[in-house]
Amino acid sequence: MHKRYRLLLTGFIVFLVLLLTGLSFLLPVPLGEERGDTAFHAQLAVTLLYALATVGGAVLFIAGLRRFKSHFKMAYYFICLGIVTIGLSSLQFALFDYLNAWQSWWFDYKFMYLPNVIGALLIWLGVRRFGNLLGIKSRLFSSVYIILAIAATVLIAIPIPHVYVERIFEWQFDAIAVFVIAAPMILGFAAAAVFLIKSNISLAYHRGLAWFGWSLVINVVAMVQDLILNYAGHNNWYVDSRLIILPFLTAAILSIRAGYLFMKIGMSEETVSATSSPVDVIVYMAGLVSNPREIDVELDVLRQITATPGSGGQIDAKQEERLVQLYRQLEDYLVHHEPLRKFTTEDLRQVILGRFDISEKQNSPFWSLFTEPVTRSRPQ
């Protein structure tokens, strides 16, 4: 059921994005447009496609939040708001095109980059909150280092020659460089932090974080591309053809994929395991823990048992009793201390019953755990 819902939602979002993009070809071409109808509509469509795709990716991120805790949801909201802000900021260029308003103070003073700075900052704040929930300490989460990196890059950029810009002084251009440099710098810190989190979190989150991290990296590349054009000039075929938007479009597609994978985590559906042993259950429970370091000491019990199996390769009664205690420890951690997802005792045991076949094993100390009545618990 969950898989069908995910596919339907993703398919609907993709269909809606393509439909609205296609409808943009029905818009009238503004007077004075010199590139022709086809070129104008193609550029408008690509810009709109990027903006809508980023919004769609954010919707997918949020769609799977029901099973996550409120602190982690807040990190998601920051990230999604940042993604949408950066995506919608691209609509400025479509508006400039449509109104032929490139010769304006908003464009001259590079204020069109301000939404990118705000979006990058929101994403970084969300990623930092994510990392803090896992207890990860890093300079990537320090605003001081971001400010120092931006300042150093601006000082390096000031002596670099650039095209002449009308209506502004040189000192104004140098001041404006802060806007243009800040967004990719902040987003670069966020991207590096995402990969840092990926290296410290359980496997269940790896694919989603990898896709999300690469979407941020490509966004950084696209913003650096804008930075270069700010110095080299925008009056060239590369800008006129709207190829400048292609890196952003690629990042949006990656963001949709990442959103789908994170939604999959939040709407996980269990399949029947091919093997059913106490060790399989413990391995599965350990995989639900978002921060493996928190249970590393407890899992020494599992390592000892698997390293010294009983006669015939089976666990003996003493080892099974140790696994019972280990299961209770993991269950207690997931219900009361897991920082990201919400679990209850009864839900966990129902999942085990649905995933593992215990029809012929109910009399053993370990498997009897899942048939005994439990006191209803609430996630912390």
The 8 nearest C-alpha neighbors of each residue, nearest first, counted from 0:
[[1, 3, 2, 4, 268, 5, 266, 6],
 [0, 2, 4, 3, 266, 5, 268, 267],
 [1, 3, 5, 4, 0, 6, 268, 263],
 [2, 4, 0, 6, 1, 5, 7, 8],
 [3, 5, 1, 7, 2, 6, 8, 0],
 [6, 4, 2, 8, 3, 7, 9, 1],
 [5, 7, 9, 3, 4, 8, 10, 2],
 [8, 6, 10, 4, 5, 9, 11, 3],
 [9, 7, 11, 5, 10, 6, 4, 12],
 [8, 10, 6, 12, 11, 7, 5, 13],
 [11, 9, 7, 13, 8, 12, 6, 14],
 [10, 12, 14, 8, 9, 13, 7, 15],
 [11, 13, 15, 9, 14, 10, 55, 16],
 [12, 14, 16, 10, 15, 11, 9, 17],
 [15, 13, 11, 17, 12, 16, 18, 10],
 [16, 14, 18, 12, 17, 13, 11, 19],
 [15, 17, 13, 19, 14, 18, 51, 12],
 [16, 18, 20, 14, 15, 19, 21, 13],
 [19, 17, 15, 21, 20, 16, 14, 22],
 [20, 18, 22, 21, 16, 17, 15, 23],
 [21, 19, 17, 23, 44, 18, 22, 48],
 [20, 22, 18, 23, 19, 24, 17, 44],
 [21, 23, 19, 24, 20, 25, 18, 26],
 [22, 24, 25, 21, 20, 26, 44, 19],
 [23, 25, 22, 26, 40, 21, 44, 20],
 [26, 24, 23, 22, 27, 21, 40, 28],
 [25, 27, 24, 23, 28, 22, 40, 29],
 [28, 26, 29, 25, 24, 36, 30, 23],
 [27, 29, 36, 26, 30, 32, 39, 97],
 [30, 28, 32, 97, 27, 31, 98, 99],
 [31, 29, 32, 28, 33, 27, 97, 98],
 [30, 32, 33, 29, 99, 28, 34, 35],
 [33, 31, 30, 34, 29, 35, 28, 39],
 [32, 34, 35, 31, 36, 39, 30, 38],
 [35, 33, 38, 32, 39, 36, 37, 239],
 [34, 36, 38, 33, 37, 39, 32, 28],
 [35, 37, 39, 38, 40, 28, 34, 32],
 [36, 38, 40, 39, 35, 41, 34, 42],
 [39, 37, 41, 40, 35, 36, 34, 42],
 [38, 40, 36, 42, 37, 41, 35, 43],
 [41, 39, 43, 37, 42, 24, 38, 44],
 [42, 40, 44, 38, 43, 39, 37, 45],
 [43, 41, 45, 39, 44, 40, 241, 38],
 [42, 44, 40, 46, 41, 45, 93, 47],
 [45, 43, 47, 41, 20, 42, 46, 48],
 [46, 44, 48, 42, 47, 43, 41, 49],
 [47, 45, 43, 49, 48, 44, 42, 89],
 [48, 46, 44, 50, 49, 45, 20, 51],
 [47, 49, 45, 51, 46, 50, 20, 44],
 [50, 48, 248, 52, 46, 47, 51, 251],
 [49, 51, 86, 87, 47, 53, 52, 48],
 [52, 50, 54, 48, 53, 49, 16, 47],
 [53, 51, 55, 49, 54, 50, 251, 48],
 [52, 54, 56, 251, 55, 86, 50, 51],
 [53, 55, 51, 57, 83, 52, 56, 58],
 [56, 54, 52, 58, 53, 57, 12, 51],
 [55, 57, 255, 53, 59, 258, 254, 58],
 [56, 58, 79, 60, 54, 55, 59, 53],
 [59, 57, 55, 61, 60, 56, 62, 54],
 [58, 60, 258, 62, 56, 57, 61, 259],
 [61, 59, 258, 57, 58, 62, 262, 261],
 [60, 62, 58, 59, 64, 63, 57, 75],
 [63, 61, 59, 60, 64, 58, 262, 65],
 [64, 62, 262, 265, 61, 65, 266, 60],
 [63, 65, 67, 61, 66, 62, 265, 72],
 [64, 66, 67, 63, 265, 62, 68, 266],
 [67, 65, 341, 265, 64, 340, 68, 63],
 [66, 68, 340, 64, 341, 65, 339, 72],
 [69, 67, 71, 340, 339, 70, 341, 72],
 [68, 70, 72, 71, 73, 67, 339, 74],
 [71, 69, 73, 72, 68, 74, 339, 132],
 [70, 72, 74, 73, 69, 68, 339, 75],
 [73, 71, 69, 75, 74, 70, 68, 76],
 [72, 74, 76, 71, 75, 70, 69, 77],
 [75, 73, 125, 71, 77, 72, 76, 128],
 [76, 74, 72, 78, 73, 77, 79, 125],
 [75, 77, 73, 79, 78, 74, 80, 72],
 [78, 76, 125, 80, 74, 121, 75, 79],
 [77, 79, 122, 125, 75, 81, 76, 80],
 [80, 78, 57, 82, 76, 81, 77, 75],
 [81, 79, 83, 77, 82, 78, 76, 84],
 [80, 82, 118, 121, 122, 84, 78, 79],
 [83, 81, 79, 85, 80, 84, 86, 78],
 [82, 84, 86, 80, 54, 81, 85, 53],
 [85, 83, 81, 118, 87, 86, 82, 80],
 [86, 84, 115, 88, 118, 82, 83, 87],
 [85, 87, 50, 83, 53, 88, 84, 89],
 [86, 88, 50, 89, 84, 90, 85, 83],
 [87, 89, 85, 90, 86, 91, 114, 84],
 [88, 90, 91, 87, 92, 86, 46, 50],
 [91, 89, 93, 88, 92, 87, 94, 46],
 [92, 90, 94, 89, 93, 88, 95, 111],
 [91, 93, 95, 94, 90, 89, 96, 46],
 [92, 94, 96, 90, 91, 95, 43, 97],
 [93, 95, 91, 97, 96, 92, 98, 90],
 [96, 94, 100, 92, 99, 98, 93, 97],
 [97, 95, 99, 93, 94, 98, 92, 100],
 [96, 98, 94, 95, 99, 29, 93, 28],
 [97, 99, 100, 95, 96, 94, 29, 101],
 [100, 98, 96, 95, 97, 101, 94, 102],
 [101, 99, 95, 98, 102, 103, 96, 97],
 [100, 102, 95, 103, 99, 106, 96, 107],
 [103, 101, 100, 106, 107, 104, 99, 105],
 [104, 102, 105, 106, 101, 107, 100, 108],
 [103, 105, 107, 106, 108, 102, 109, 110],
 [106, 104, 110, 103, 108, 107, 109, 111],
 [105, 107, 109, 104, 103, 108, 101, 111],
 [108, 106, 104, 109, 105, 103, 102, 167],
 [107, 109, 106, 110, 105, 104, 175, 172],
 [110, 108, 106, 111, 107, 112, 105, 175],
 [109, 111, 112, 113, 105, 108, 106, 178],
 [110, 112, 109, 113, 106, 105, 114, 91],
 [113, 111, 110, 115, 114, 109, 179, 178],
 [112, 114, 116, 110, 115, 111, 117, 178],
 [115, 113, 117, 116, 112, 88, 118, 85],
 [114, 116, 85, 118, 112, 113, 117, 182],
 [115, 117, 182, 113, 119, 114, 118, 120],
 [116, 118, 114, 120, 115, 119, 121, 113],
 [119, 117, 81, 115, 84, 121, 85, 120],
 [120, 118, 186, 122, 116, 121, 117, 182],
 [119, 121, 123, 117, 118, 122, 116, 124],
 [122, 120, 81, 124, 118, 77, 123, 119],
 [123, 121, 78, 81, 125, 119, 124, 120],
 [122, 124, 189, 120, 126, 125, 121, 127],
 [125, 123, 127, 121, 122, 126, 120, 128],
 [126, 124, 74, 77, 78, 122, 128, 123],
 [125, 127, 129, 123, 128, 124, 122, 130],
 [128, 126, 124, 130, 129, 125, 140, 123],
 [127, 129, 131, 125, 126, 130, 74, 124],
 [130, 128, 126, 127, 132, 131, 74, 125],
 [131, 129, 127, 133, 135, 132, 128, 196],
 [130, 132, 134, 128, 133, 129, 135, 127],
 [133, 131, 129, 130, 134, 338, 128, 71],
 [132, 134, 130, 131, 135, 290, 129, 338],
 [133, 135, 131, 132, 130, 136, 290, 129],
 [136, 134, 130, 133, 131, 137, 196, 132],
 [137, 135, 134, 138, 131, 140, 130, 139],
 [138, 136, 139, 140, 135, 141, 192, 195],
 [137, 139, 141, 140, 144, 136, 142, 143],
 [138, 140, 137, 141, 188, 192, 191, 189],
 [139, 141, 138, 127, 137, 142, 192, 136],
 [142, 140, 138, 143, 139, 144, 145, 137],
 [143, 141, 145, 144, 146, 140, 139, 138],
 [144, 142, 146, 141, 145, 147, 148, 138],
 [145, 143, 147, 146, 142, 141, 148, 138],
 [144, 146, 142, 148, 143, 147, 149, 185],
 [145, 147, 149, 143, 144, 148, 150, 142],
 [146, 148, 144, 150, 145, 149, 151, 143],
 [149, 147, 145, 151, 146, 150, 144, 152],
 [148, 150, 146, 152, 147, 151, 181, 153],
 [151, 149, 147, 153, 152, 148, 146, 154],
 [150, 152, 154, 148, 153, 149, 147, 155],
 [153, 151, 155, 149, 154, 150, 156, 148],
 [152, 154, 156, 150, 155, 151, 149, 157],
 [155, 153, 151, 152, 157, 156, 150, 158],
 [154, 156, 152, 153, 157, 151, 158, 159],
 [155, 157, 153, 159, 154, 158, 152, 176],
 [156, 158, 154, 159, 155, 173, 153, 160],
 [159, 157, 156, 160, 155, 154, 173, 161],
 [158, 160, 156, 157, 161, 155, 230, 154],
 [161, 159, 158, 162, 230, 157, 231, 156],
 [162, 160, 230, 231, 163, 159, 232, 229],
 [161, 163, 232, 231, 230, 164, 160, 229],
 [162, 164, 161, 165, 232, 230, 169, 160],
 [165, 163, 162, 167, 166, 107, 172, 168],
 [164, 166, 167, 163, 107, 168, 102, 162],
 [165, 167, 164, 168, 107, 104, 108, 103],
 [168, 166, 165, 171, 164, 169, 172, 107],
 [169, 167, 171, 170, 172, 166, 165, 164],
 [168, 170, 172, 171, 173, 167, 174, 164],
 [169, 171, 173, 172, 168, 174, 167, 175],
 [172, 170, 174, 168, 169, 173, 175, 167],
 [171, 173, 175, 169, 170, 174, 176, 168],
 [174, 172, 170, 176, 171, 175, 157, 169],
 [173, 175, 171, 176, 172, 177, 170, 178],
 [174, 176, 172, 177, 173, 178, 171, 108],
 [177, 175, 179, 173, 174, 178, 180, 172],
 [176, 178, 180, 175, 179, 181, 174, 153],
 [179, 177, 176, 181, 175, 180, 112, 113],
 [178, 180, 176, 177, 181, 226, 112, 182],
 [181, 179, 177, 178, 182, 176, 183, 184],
 [180, 182, 184, 178, 177, 179, 183, 149],
 [181, 183, 116, 185, 184, 115, 119, 180],
 [184, 182, 219, 186, 185, 222, 187, 181],
 [183, 185, 187, 181, 182, 186, 180, 188],
 [186, 184, 188, 187, 182, 183, 119, 181],
 [185, 187, 189, 183, 119, 188, 184, 182],
 [186, 188, 184, 190, 189, 185, 183, 219],
 [187, 189, 185, 191, 186, 190, 139, 192],
 [188, 190, 123, 186, 192, 187, 191, 193],
 [191, 189, 187, 193, 212, 192, 215, 188],
 [190, 192, 188, 194, 193, 189, 187, 195],
 [191, 193, 195, 189, 190, 194, 139, 188],
 [194, 192, 190, 196, 195, 191, 212, 197],
 [193, 195, 197, 191, 196, 192, 212, 198],
 [196, 194, 192, 198, 193, 197, 191, 199],
 [195, 197, 193, 199, 198, 194, 200, 192],
 [196, 198, 194, 195, 200, 199, 205, 208],
 [197, 199, 195, 196, 200, 194, 205, 201],
 [200, 198, 196, 197, 290, 195, 201, 291],
 [201, 199, 290, 197, 289, 198, 196, 291],
 [200, 202, 289, 203, 290, 291, 204, 286],
 [201, 203, 205, 204, 200, 286, 206, 289],
 [202, 204, 201, 205, 264, 286, 206, 287],
 [203, 205, 202, 207, 206, 201, 208, 200],
 [206, 204, 202, 208, 207, 197, 203, 209],
 [207, 205, 209, 208, 204, 210, 260, 203],
 [208, 206, 257, 260, 210, 209, 205, 261],
 [207, 209, 211, 205, 206, 210, 212, 197],
 [208, 210, 206, 212, 211, 207, 205, 213],
 [211, 209, 257, 213, 207, 212, 208, 253],
 [212, 210, 208, 214, 257, 209, 213, 254],
 [211, 213, 209, 215, 190, 214, 210, 193],
 [212, 214, 216, 210, 215, 211, 217, 209],
 [213, 215, 250, 211, 253, 217, 212, 216],
 [216, 214, 218, 212, 213, 217, 190, 219],
 [217, 215, 213, 219, 218, 214, 190, 212],
 [218, 216, 220, 219, 214, 215, 250, 221],
 [217, 219, 215, 221, 216, 220, 247, 250],
 [218, 220, 183, 216, 222, 217, 221, 223],
 [221, 219, 217, 223, 218, 222, 224, 216],
 [220, 222, 224, 218, 219, 246, 223, 247],
 [223, 221, 225, 219, 224, 220, 183, 218],
 [222, 224, 226, 220, 225, 221, 219, 227],
 [223, 225, 221, 222, 227, 226, 220, 228],
 [226, 224, 222, 228, 223, 227, 229, 221],
 [225, 227, 223, 229, 224, 228, 179, 222],
 [228, 226, 224, 229, 230, 225, 231, 223],
 [229, 227, 231, 225, 232, 230, 226, 233],
 [230, 228, 226, 227, 232, 231, 225, 233],
 [229, 231, 161, 228, 227, 232, 162, 226],
 [232, 230, 228, 229, 162, 161, 227, 233],
 [231, 233, 228, 229, 230, 162, 234, 235],
 [234, 232, 235, 228, 238, 229, 231, 239],
 [235, 233, 232, 238, 236, 239, 237, 231],
 [234, 236, 237, 233, 238, 239, 232, 240],
 [235, 237, 239, 238, 240, 234, 241, 233],
 [238, 236, 240, 235, 239, 242, 241, 243],
 [237, 239, 241, 240, 236, 235, 243, 233],
 [238, 240, 236, 241, 237, 235, 234, 242],
 [239, 241, 238, 237, 242, 236, 42, 38],
 [242, 240, 243, 238, 239, 42, 244, 237],
 [243, 241, 244, 245, 240, 237, 238, 239],
 [242, 244, 241, 245, 238, 237, 246, 221],
 [243, 245, 242, 247, 246, 241, 248, 46],
 [244, 246, 248, 247, 242, 243, 249, 241],
 [247, 245, 249, 248, 221, 244, 217, 250],
 [248, 246, 250, 244, 245, 249, 218, 221],
 [247, 249, 245, 49, 251, 246, 250, 244],
 [250, 248, 246, 252, 251, 247, 245, 253],
 [249, 251, 214, 247, 253, 248, 252, 217],
 [252, 250, 254, 248, 53, 253, 249, 52],
 [253, 251, 255, 249, 254, 250, 248, 256],
 [252, 254, 250, 256, 214, 251, 255, 210],
 [253, 255, 251, 257, 252, 56, 256, 211],
 [256, 254, 56, 258, 252, 253, 257, 259],
 [255, 257, 253, 259, 254, 258, 260, 252],
 [258, 256, 207, 254, 210, 260, 211, 259],
 [259, 257, 60, 59, 255, 261, 56, 256],
 [258, 260, 262, 256, 257, 261, 59, 263],
 [259, 261, 263, 207, 257, 262, 258, 256],
 [262, 260, 264, 258, 263, 259, 207, 60],
 [261, 263, 63, 259, 265, 260, 264, 60],
 [262, 264, 260, 266, 261, 265, 267, 259],
 [265, 263, 261, 267, 262, 266, 260, 203],
 [264, 266, 63, 262, 263, 66, 267, 64],
 [267, 265, 263, 264, 63, 262, 1, 268],
 [268, 266, 264, 263, 265, 269, 1, 262],
 [267, 269, 266, 1, 270, 2, 0, 263],
 [268, 270, 354, 267, 271, 350, 353, 272],
 [271, 269, 354, 272, 268, 353, 355, 273],
 [270, 272, 354, 355, 273, 269, 353, 356],
 [271, 273, 274, 354, 355, 270, 275, 356],
 [272, 274, 271, 275, 355, 356, 354, 270],
 [275, 273, 272, 276, 279, 355, 356, 271],
 [274, 276, 355, 356, 279, 272, 273, 277],
 [275, 277, 279, 278, 274, 280, 355, 281],
 [278, 276, 280, 279, 281, 365, 275, 322],
 [277, 279, 281, 276, 280, 282, 301, 322],
 [280, 278, 276, 282, 277, 281, 283, 275],
 [281, 279, 283, 277, 278, 282, 284, 276],
 [280, 282, 284, 278, 283, 279, 285, 277],
 [283, 281, 285, 279, 280, 284, 278, 286],
 [282, 284, 280, 286, 281, 285, 279, 287],
 [285, 283, 281, 287, 286, 282, 280, 329],
 [284, 286, 282, 287, 283, 288, 281, 329],
 [287, 285, 283, 284, 288, 282, 201, 203],
 [286, 288, 284, 285, 289, 283, 203, 201],
 [289, 287, 286, 285, 290, 291, 337, 333],
 [288, 290, 201, 200, 287, 291, 339, 337],
 [289, 291, 200, 292, 288, 293, 201, 133],
 [292, 290, 293, 294, 201, 288, 295, 289],
 [293, 291, 295, 290, 294, 199, 296, 200],
 [292, 294, 291, 295, 290, 296, 288, 297],
 [295, 293, 297, 292, 296, 291, 298, 329],
 [294, 296, 292, 298, 297, 293, 291, 299],
 [297, 295, 298, 299, 294, 293, 300, 292],
 [298, 296, 294, 299, 295, 300, 325, 328],
 [297, 299, 301, 300, 295, 296, 294, 302],
 [300, 298, 302, 297, 301, 296, 303, 295],
 [299, 301, 298, 303, 302, 297, 304, 321],
 [302, 300, 298, 304, 299, 303, 305, 322],
 [301, 303, 299, 305, 300, 304, 306, 298],
 [302, 304, 306, 300, 301, 305, 299, 307],
 [305, 303, 301, 307, 306, 302, 308, 300],
 [304, 306, 302, 307, 303, 308, 301, 278],
 [305, 307, 303, 304, 302, 308, 301, 309],
 [308, 306, 304, 305, 303, 309, 302, 312],
 [309, 307, 312, 314, 305, 304, 313, 306],
 [308, 310, 314, 313, 312, 315, 311, 307],
 [311, 309, 312, 313, 308, 314, 315, 307],
 [310, 312, 313, 309, 308, 314, 315, 307],
 [311, 313, 308, 310, 309, 314, 307, 305],
 [314, 312, 309, 311, 310, 308, 315, 305],
 [315, 313, 309, 308, 318, 319, 312, 316],
 [314, 316, 318, 309, 317, 319, 313, 310],
 [317, 315, 319, 318, 320, 314, 364, 321],
 [318, 316, 320, 319, 315, 321, 314, 322],
 [317, 319, 321, 315, 320, 316, 314, 322],
 [320, 318, 322, 316, 321, 317, 315, 323],
 [319, 321, 323, 317, 322, 318, 316, 324],
 [322, 320, 318, 324, 319, 323, 325, 317],
 [321, 323, 325, 319, 320, 324, 326, 318],
 [324, 322, 320, 326, 321, 365, 325, 319],
 [323, 325, 327, 321, 322, 326, 328, 320],
 [326, 324, 322, 328, 327, 323, 321, 329],
 [325, 327, 323, 329, 328, 324, 322, 330],
 [326, 328, 330, 324, 325, 329, 331, 323],
 [329, 327, 325, 331, 326, 330, 332, 324],
 [330, 328, 332, 326, 331, 327, 333, 325],
 [329, 331, 327, 333, 332, 328, 326, 334],
 [330, 332, 328, 334, 329, 333, 335, 327],
 [331, 333, 336, 329, 335, 330, 334, 337],
 [334, 332, 337, 330, 331, 335, 336, 342],
 [335, 333, 342, 378, 331, 343, 332, 330],
 [334, 336, 379, 332, 333, 378, 331, 337],
 [335, 337, 332, 333, 338, 334, 379, 331],
 [336, 338, 333, 339, 332, 335, 340, 288],
 [339, 337, 336, 132, 340, 133, 68, 289],
 [340, 338, 68, 71, 67, 337, 289, 341],
 [341, 339, 67, 68, 66, 338, 337, 342],
 [340, 342, 66, 67, 378, 68, 339, 334],
 [343, 341, 334, 378, 333, 340, 346, 347],
 [342, 344, 346, 334, 376, 345, 378, 377],
 [345, 343, 347, 346, 376, 348, 334, 342],
 [344, 346, 348, 347, 343, 349, 373, 375],
 [347, 345, 349, 343, 348, 344, 350, 342],
 [348, 346, 350, 344, 349, 345, 343, 351],
 [347, 349, 351, 345, 350, 346, 369, 352],
 [350, 348, 352, 346, 351, 347, 345, 353],
 [349, 351, 353, 347, 348, 352, 354, 346],
 [350, 352, 348, 354, 349, 353, 355, 347],
 [353, 351, 349, 350, 354, 355, 348, 369],
 [354, 352, 350, 351, 355, 349, 271, 269],
 [353, 355, 271, 351, 352, 272, 270, 350],
 [356, 354, 275, 352, 272, 351, 353, 271],
 [355, 357, 358, 275, 354, 352, 353, 271],
 [358, 356, 360, 359, 361, 355, 366, 352],
 [357, 359, 360, 356, 361, 355, 352, 366],
 [360, 358, 357, 361, 356, 362, 363, 366],
 [361, 359, 357, 362, 358, 363, 366, 367],
 [360, 362, 367, 366, 363, 359, 357, 358],
 [363, 361, 360, 367, 364, 366, 359, 365],
 [362, 364, 366, 365, 361, 360, 367, 319],
 [365, 363, 367, 366, 362, 320, 368, 319],
 [366, 364, 323, 367, 363, 368, 319, 277],
 [367, 365, 368, 361, 363, 364, 369, 360],
 [366, 368, 361, 370, 369, 364, 365, 363],
 [369, 367, 366, 371, 370, 365, 364, 323],
 [368, 370, 367, 348, 371, 366, 352, 349],
 [369, 371, 367, 368, 372, 366, 361, 348],
 [370, 372, 368, 369, 367, 373, 366, 348],
 [373, 371, 370, 374, 369, 368, 345, 375],
 [374, 372, 375, 371, 345, 344, 376, 369],
 [373, 375, 376, 372, 345, 344, 377, 343],
 [376, 374, 373, 345, 377, 344, 343, 372],
 [377, 375, 343, 344, 374, 378, 345, 334],
 [376, 378, 343, 379, 375, 334, 342, 344],
 [379, 377, 334, 342, 341, 343, 335, 376],
 [378, 335, 377, 334, 336, 341, 337, 68]]
